[in-house]
Amino acid sequence: MRDQPTFGLWYDLRNPLQWRRPFTSLYREVLEQAAWAEDRGFGSAWLTEHHFCDDGYTPSPFVFAAALAQRTRQMQIGTNLVVLPLHNPVRVAEDCATLSLLSGGRFALGVGQGYWQREFAAFGKELKYRPSYLEEGVALIRRCLSGSTAPFEGKRYTLGELAVTPAPEAPLPILVGAMQEKSIERVARIADGFLSTQNDHHAMYLDALAQLGRDPAEGRIYAGQWAIIAEDPERVWSQIGDHALYQLNQYVSWGAFGPPDQVPQFPDRDAIVQGGAYQLWDAAAATDALVALLADRPQVKDVHFFAQLPGEPVDSGSARLEYIADKVIPAVRARLGQDAPTALTN
């Protein structure tokens, strides 16, 4: 009988102009939603990051993570993900150590190498060096979180005989996200776990672990889901699909899925479903799909869902979360077994 995974919330806190509301209200409602969702059985909350976005896409996930830590009791809190090359790794380590202490060891750092030229240019970084920024950044963060004073010398970063204090009192996982084969090989080599998107690259990650001489059974996957789960998902999609259209076409325009001049945008919300970018599930379909995923990949330790799409009212997202909590999570747990959910820090 396997340990149960956690089920989580995914937040980007985007507030597009066409659906704009005060950010103070949005932030307050999201914090209330997370506390409520914890009581309903959700065990994790994930924050992502981008900069210079008209819709206010989360630019400060560590700050918001601290607020989440104070509003929740047991919920695991993580980033999926922070664009590490844009940051000083020592400052990231300091913020993460503080978050770990504030949350009682409930924080996990998730990072990626990024892809959006505009961000890199604004922060004075070269996009072509992002792999080395990521790899050295992870190494330096590990060194800092360990309490070591050993000098660090790399191509991108150096640090003398200085310790980051206070150090975390609990293990702090460093997770890495990627979608290309070479990048996923790097994940297997440097990360404590893999942040996946749409479940497409799990086998590639496990194969990479094996090629490194590591036991794939020891792999850890934190799987972001692109799915709308509701009693009548087609009806709900007719109401919120334009929010998903905005979300995905923004990512396409930034280069998230390849060069923007080569990856076409979605013409309408129906094309999103037809292309498989979002799944529409009722409780039975969601339960079958998640049980199949989790039974096939016991390395999956967490599955998380967008709490609401960009510009969608928080109450609308909460209605779907309530449906998942009532109809999906208990059914999945019953079919997989009744062990306690697995924590990120295990």
Secondary structure, DSSP 8 states (H G I E B T S, - for coil): ---B-EEEEEE-----GGG---HHHHHHHHHHHHHHHHHTT--EEEE---SS-TT---S-HHHHHHHHHHH-SS-EEEES-EEGGGS-HHHHHHHHHHHHHHHTS-EEEEEE----HHHHHHTT--GGGHHHHHHHHHHHHHHHHTT----EE-SS-EE-S---SS--SS---EEEE--SHHHHHHHHHH-SEEEEETT-SHHHHHHHHHHTT--GGG--EEEEE-EEE-SSHHHHHHHHHHHHHHHHHHHHHHTTTS-TTTS---SSHHHHHHTTSSEEE-HHHHHHHHHHHHHH-TTEEEEEEESS-TT--HHHHHHHHHHIIIIIHHHHHHHH----B--TT-
